[in-house]
């Protein structure tokens, strides 16, 4: 089965931990800690289904994916890297 590298990019953020342009890199089932910024567990829960689909060769949602955490709205874009 295919296993693509994927990154999540912050598009907008009301959270003090994320800024637009922050990136999180996924290599297989793991976060590439050397390349990635911080990763909140709530944000990971929101983006994981889309990261997994992209990783396995599925289509990638074009629109932003929003973290559901209260008033600290963070929007991500998911990109397959290869």
C-alpha positions in Angstrom: 0.0 0.0 0.0 1.2 3.5 -0.8 2.5 5.7 2.0 2.9 9.3 1.1 4.6 12.1 3.1 2.0 14.8 4.1 2.1 18.2 5.7 -0.5 20.3 7.5 -0.1 24.1 7.1 -1.8 26.6 9.4 -3.9 29.0 7.3 -5.5 31.1 10.1 -5.2 31.0 13.8 -6.8 32.5 16.9 -4.7 30.2 19.1 -1.6 31.6 20.8 0.3 28.4 19.9 -0.1 28.5 16.1 0.7 31.2 13.6 -0.3 31.2 9.9 2.4 29.4 8.0 3.3 26.9 10.8 3.8 23.4 9.4 3.4 19.9 10.8 5.1 17.1 8.7 3.9 13.5 8.8 6.1 10.6 7.6 4.1 7.5 7.5 2.2 7.2 10.8 4.7 9.5 12.6 5.1 13.2 13.1 8.5 14.4 11.8 9.5 16.2 15.0 12.7 17.7 13.4 10.7 19.6 10.8 7.4 20.2 12.6 6.1 22.9 14.9 3.9 22.2 18.0 1.0 19.8 17.6 -2.0 20.1 19.8 -3.9 16.8 20.5 -7.3 18.5 19.7 -5.9 19.8 16.3 -4.4 16.4 15.6 -7.8 14.8 16.2 -9.4 17.2 13.7 -6.9 16.8 10.9 -6.0 13.1 11.3 -8.7 11.6 9.0 -7.6 13.9 6.2 -3.8 13.3 6.9 -4.5 9.6 6.8 -6.4 9.7 3.5 -3.7 11.8 1.9 -1.0 9.4 3.3 -2.7 6.4 1.8 -3.2 8.0 -1.7 -6.7 9.3 -1.3 -8.0 12.6 -2.4 -7.1 15.7 -0.3 -9.8 18.1 0.8 -9.1 21.5 -0.8 -10.8 23.7 1.7 -9.5 24.4 5.2 -10.0 21.9 8.0 -10.8 23.6 11.3 -9.8 22.6 14.8 -12.9 22.5 17.0 -11.3 23.9 20.1 -13.6 26.7 21.5 -12.8 30.3 20.4 -9.2 29.5 19.3 -10.1 28.6 15.8 -7.2 27.2 13.8 -7.6 26.3 10.1 -5.3 23.9 8.4 -4.6 22.9 4.8 -3.4 19.3 4.2 -0.9 18.6 1.4 0.5 15.4 0.0 4.3 16.0 -0.6 5.0 13.4 -3.3 
